[in-house]
């Protein structure tokens, strides 16, 4: 039996939640799986339909952590069926006492603490005492080595995706209504965080609209920077070019991506926060949409530069402008999109899980 310990699991929404969901479903096809996850008020709709066991842990964050580790340690003492423990975060393993095989996933931000600091020592105490540390990209692997994780422990396995389902005509029609007559279409689906770099895209848009008067930029998401970004749009007089959407259905989100020309997220490093991989680029690629990503972080694992999209310096307004212009000019995004769609197939879970099988 595989034991999965996670702080990120559906019905919570997000990239980490999708990763742990896809991994768990794939592992459940190989062996018995038991999941220890944090409690969510809407969990029943998920838990009652799966083929594996899920135990939800309630309580305030600090109490929940110790309750979860107590329950897991108790199980491990009496259950000899557990062959491997897989965790989404080093903190999920910090209080687990066992000699059983352990695998810990890392994603970049959660390990990015100054070398020698108290948090860095805690990270290394966990990661250097597991059998495998699975980094989501080459960038994250190199970051981990810089911070003191043993090279021999590390392996890169990119996050997986499930093949997309056909989008209904009704959702495609809704997407077309939102885009209207505008044909030069950019989209970002992400939290409004500094590192996602919406600001620089909007600033580039001010000049791009002179060359592409039919340009539109759809921003789907929410977050701390939302109001600041909206103020910038007003200041630059771009209210007719930039539209904000949130709390929309997953089907409409996919329809908007599929109806776009470029998925754009030229991420940057903001303090300790960095894009470890960028599964959103791959999700867009499945619809034949190329991406523009930033050179800081793991985007280059998801985007093949000059083939499935472009990688630029997200701190450079000029590079963002030139990259968007290059993709829009003569509709070059179409050729990039074809390559992106083909490349996305290597991220399907039925292929990604083969990498996990080698270390299980």
Secondary structure as the mmCIF struct_conf table of DSSP 4:
data_model
#
loop_
_struct_conf.conf_type_id
_struct_conf.id
_struct_conf.beg_label_comp_id
_struct_conf.beg_label_asym_id
_struct_conf.beg_label_seq_id
_struct_conf.end_label_comp_id
_struct_conf.end_label_asym_id
_struct_conf.end_label_seq_id
STRN STRN1 UNK A 2 UNK A 6
BEND BEND1 UNK A 7 UNK A 7
TURN_TY1_P TURN_TY1_P1 UNK A 10 UNK A 11
BEND BEND2 UNK A 12 UNK A 12
BEND BEND3 UNK A 14 UNK A 14
HELX_RH_AL_P HELX_RH_AL_P1 UNK A 15 UNK A 27
TURN_TY1_P TURN_TY1_P2 UNK A 28 UNK A 30
BEND BEND4 UNK A 31 UNK A 31
STRN STRN2 UNK A 33 UNK A 38
TURN_TY1_P TURN_TY1_P3 UNK A 41 UNK A 43
HELX_RH_AL_P HELX_RH_AL_P2 UNK A 44 UNK A 47
TURN_TY1_P TURN_TY1_P4 UNK A 48 UNK A 49
BEND BEND5 UNK A 51 UNK A 52
STRN STRN3 UNK A 53 UNK A 57
BEND BEND6 UNK A 59 UNK A 59
HELX_RH_AL_P HELX_RH_AL_P3 UNK A 61 UNK A 78
TURN_TY1_P TURN_TY1_P5 UNK A 80 UNK A 81
STRN STRN4 UNK A 84 UNK A 87
BEND BEND7 UNK A 88 UNK A 89
HELX_RH_AL_P HELX_RH_AL_P4 UNK A 90 UNK A 93
TURN_TY1_P TURN_TY1_P6 UNK A 94 UNK A 95
BEND BEND8 UNK A 100 UNK A 100
STRN STRN5 UNK A 101 UNK A 106
BEND BEND9 UNK A 108 UNK A 108
HELX_RH_3T_P HELX_RH_3T_P1 UNK A 109 UNK A 111
TURN_TY1_P TURN_TY1_P7 UNK A 115 UNK A 116
BEND BEND10 UNK A 117 UNK A 117
HELX_RH_AL_P HELX_RH_AL_P5 UNK A 118 UNK A 127
TURN_TY1_P TURN_TY1_P8 UNK A 128 UNK A 129
BEND BEND11 UNK A 130 UNK A 131
STRN STRN6 UNK A 132 UNK A 135
BEND BEND12 UNK A 136 UNK A 137
HELX_RH_AL_P HELX_RH_AL_P6 UNK A 138 UNK A 146
TURN_TY1_P TURN_TY1_P9 UNK A 147 UNK A 148
HELX_RH_3T_P HELX_RH_3T_P2 UNK A 151 UNK A 153
STRN STRN7 UNK A 154 UNK A 156
HELX_LH_PP_P HELX_LH_PP_P1 UNK A 158 UNK A 160
STRN STRN8 UNK A 161 UNK A 161
HELX_LH_PP_P HELX_LH_PP_P2 UNK A 162 UNK A 168
HELX_RH_AL_P HELX_RH_AL_P7 UNK A 169 UNK A 179
TURN_TY1_P TURN_TY1_P10 UNK A 180 UNK A 181
STRN STRN9 UNK A 184 UNK A 189
BEND BEND13 UNK A 190 UNK A 190
HELX_RH_3T_P HELX_RH_3T_P3 UNK A 194 UNK A 196
HELX_RH_AL_P HELX_RH_AL_P8 UNK A 198 UNK A 211
TURN_TY1_P TURN_TY1_P11 UNK A 213 UNK A 214
STRN STRN10 UNK A 215 UNK A 220
TURN_TY1_P TURN_TY1_P12 UNK A 224 UNK A 225
HELX_RH_AL_P HELX_RH_AL_P9 UNK A 226 UNK A 235
TURN_TY1_P TURN_TY1_P13 UNK A 236 UNK A 237
TURN_TY1_P TURN_TY1_P14 UNK A 239 UNK A 241
STRN STRN11 UNK A 242 UNK A 245
BEND BEND14 UNK A 247 UNK A 247
HELX_RH_AL_P HELX_RH_AL_P10 UNK A 250 UNK A 258
TURN_TY1_P TURN_TY1_P15 UNK A 259 UNK A 259
BEND BEND15 UNK A 261 UNK A 261
STRN STRN12 UNK A 262 UNK A 265
STRN STRN13 UNK A 270 UNK A 270
TURN_TY1_P TURN_TY1_P16 UNK A 271 UNK A 272
STRN STRN14 UNK A 273 UNK A 273
BEND BEND16 UNK A 276 UNK A 276
HELX_RH_AL_P HELX_RH_AL_P11 UNK A 279 UNK A 285
TURN_TY1_P TURN_TY1_P17 UNK A 286 UNK A 288
STRN STRN15 UNK A 290 UNK A 294
BEND BEND17 UNK A 295 UNK A 298
HELX_RH_AL_P HELX_RH_AL_P12 UNK A 299 UNK A 302
STRN STRN16 UNK A 305 UNK A 305
TURN_TY1_P TURN_TY1_P18 UNK A 306 UNK A 308
STRN STRN17 UNK A 309 UNK A 312
TURN_TY1_P TURN_TY1_P19 UNK A 314 UNK A 315
HELX_RH_AL_P HELX_RH_AL_P13 UNK A 317 UNK A 328
HELX_RH_3T_P HELX_RH_3T_P4 UNK A 329 UNK A 331
TURN_TY1_P TURN_TY1_P20 UNK A 332 UNK A 332
HELX_RH_AL_P HELX_RH_AL_P14 UNK A 333 UNK A 344
HELX_RH_3T_P HELX_RH_3T_P5 UNK A 345 UNK A 347
STRN STRN18 UNK A 348 UNK A 348
HELX_RH_AL_P HELX_RH_AL_P15 UNK A 349 UNK A 359
#
